[in-house]
Amino acid sequence: MAENQLRVLEDREAIKEVIANYCHGVDKRDRQLFLGLWAEDAEWLIGDPFGDFKGRDQIADVLEQIWQALPTSEHFTTNVVIDVLGDEAEALSDVFCTATDSSGRAIMIAATYRDRLVRERDGKWRFKVRRVKIHYWAPITDPWTPAQRYKFS
């Protein structure tokens, strides 16, 4: 019993890393990290404004489109709830994202992720399905500023 509970806790931590590395991969433009988080036959169901994508190849293609549309982004995922069922899991989380579009306009995005993950033969957890429900995608009236007085580092 205790061994199974430990396994579930370890699985939850591994899944949290997948969810966090999704943010790191997309925000830091780390293609290898990002694509390594997806099962070969995964589905990334974004809906508007990008669409739905099936398979790692389609995900790789749209990733480039997203990076062109949003040259900078910072995702913050929170409220993560994970249900582990053996070698499959479901996760629910919310995300807040600040971004800059290709015209330089600042944008705020809020969404919910509904995920199905699988533990693959190599023991790693990967997304099987990531469904994105965008709540808002709103421009910010004052643009980000490069002015030194607003920087903290």
C-alpha positions in Angstrom: 0.0 0.0 0.0 2.7 2.5 1.0 4.7 1.6 -2.1 1.8 2.4 -4.3 1.2 5.7 -2.6 4.8 6.6 -3.1 4.6 5.7 -6.8 1.5 8.0 -7.2 3.4 10.9 -5.5 6.4 10.3 -7.7 4.2 10.2 -10.8 2.5 13.5 -9.8 5.8 15.2 -9.4 6.9 13.9 -12.8 3.7 15.1 -14.4 4.1 18.6 -12.7 7.6 18.7 -14.4 6.0 17.9 -17.8 3.5 20.8 -17.2 6.2 23.2 -16.1 8.6 22.2 -19.0 5.8 22.9 -21.5 6.0 26.5 -20.3 9.8 26.5 -20.3 10.0 24.9 -23.8 7.6 27.3 -25.4 8.8 30.5 -23.6 12.5 29.8 -24.0 12.1 28.6 -27.6 13.5 25.2 -26.7 12.1 23.1 -29.5 13.8 19.8 -28.4 12.5 20.2 -24.8 9.0 21.1 -26.0 8.6 18.3 -28.5 9.9 15.8 -26.1 6.9 16.3 -23.9 4.5 14.9 -26.4 3.6 11.3 -27.3 4.2 10.6 -31.0 0.4 10.5 -31.7 -0.5 13.3 -29.3 -3.2 15.9 -29.9 -2.8 19.6 -29.1 -6.3 21.0 -29.2 -5.9 24.8 -29.1 -8.9 25.9 -31.1 -9.0 29.6 -32.1 -6.7 31.3 -33.0 -4.4 28.5 -34.0 -6.4 25.3 -34.5 -6.1 21.6 -33.5 -3.1 19.4 -34.2 -2.5 15.7 -34.2 0.9 14.0 -34.1 4.3 15.4 -33.1 5.0 16.6 -36.7 1.9 18.9 -36.8 2.7 20.1 -33.3 6.2 21.0 -34.4 4.8 22.9 -37.4 2.4 24.9 -35.4 5.0 25.6 -32.7 7.0 27.6 -35.3 3.8 29.5 -36.3 3.1 30.3 -32.6 6.7 31.6 -32.2 6.3 33.8 -35.2 2.9 35.1 -34.0 4.1 35.6 -30.4 7.9 36.3 -30.5 8.0 36.6 -26.7 5.9 34.8 -24.1 5.9 34.0 -20.4 3.5 31.3 -19.2 2.5 30.8 -15.5 0.6 27.6 -14.8 -1.2 27.2 -11.5 -4.1 25.3 -9.8 -2.7 22.0 -11.0 -4.8 19.0 -10.1 -3.6 15.5 -11.1 -5.4 12.2 -11.1 -3.0 9.2 -11.7 -4.5 6.0 -12.9 -1.6 3.5 -13.4 0.2 4.5 -16.6 -2.4 7.2 -17.5 -3.2 10.4 -15.8 -5.5 13.4 -16.2 -4.5 16.9 -15.2 -6.4 20.2 -14.9 -4.6 23.5 -14.6 -5.0 27.2 -15.4 -2.5 29.4 -17.2 -1.9 33.1 -17.3 0.4 34.3 -20.1 1.9 37.6 -21.0 3.2 37.9 -24.6 4.1 40.2 -27.3 2.7 39.7 -30.8 4.6 40.1 -34.1 3.7 43.8 -34.3 5.1 44.5 -30.8 1.7 44.7 -29.1 1.5 43.4 -25.5 -1.1 40.7 -24.9 -2.5 39.0 -21.8 -3.9 35.5 -22.2 -5.8 33.3 -19.7 -6.7 29.7 -20.3 -7.4 26.3 -18.8 -5.6 23.1 -19.8 -7.2 19.7 -19.6 -4.6 17.1 -20.2 -4.4 13.4 -20.7 -0.9 12.0 -20.1 0.7 8.6 -20.6 3.7 6.9 -19.1 5.6 5.6 -22.2 7.9 2.6 -22.5 10.9 4.7 -21.5 9.2 5.5 -18.2 8.6 9.2 -19.0 5.3 10.9 -18.8 4.1 12.7 -22.0 1.1 14.6 -23.2 -1.4 12.4 -25.1 -4.0 15.2 -25.3 -3.7 18.8 -24.3 -7.0 20.7 -24.7 -6.7 24.4 -24.3 -9.8 26.6 -23.4 -8.8 30.2 -23.9 -10.8 32.5 -21.6 -9.4 35.7 -23.0 -6.7 37.0 -25.4 -6.6 40.7 -24.8 -4.2 43.5 -25.9 -2.8 45.7 -23.2 -3.3 49.4 -23.9 0.1 50.4 -22.7 2.9 48.5 -24.4 5.8 46.8 -22.6 8.6 49.3 -22.2 12.3 48.8 -22.6 12.9 51.9 -20.4 15.6 51.1 -17.8 13.6 52.7 -15.0 11.1 49.9 -15.3 13.6 47.0 -15.2 14.5 45.3 -12.0 17.5 43.3 -13.2 
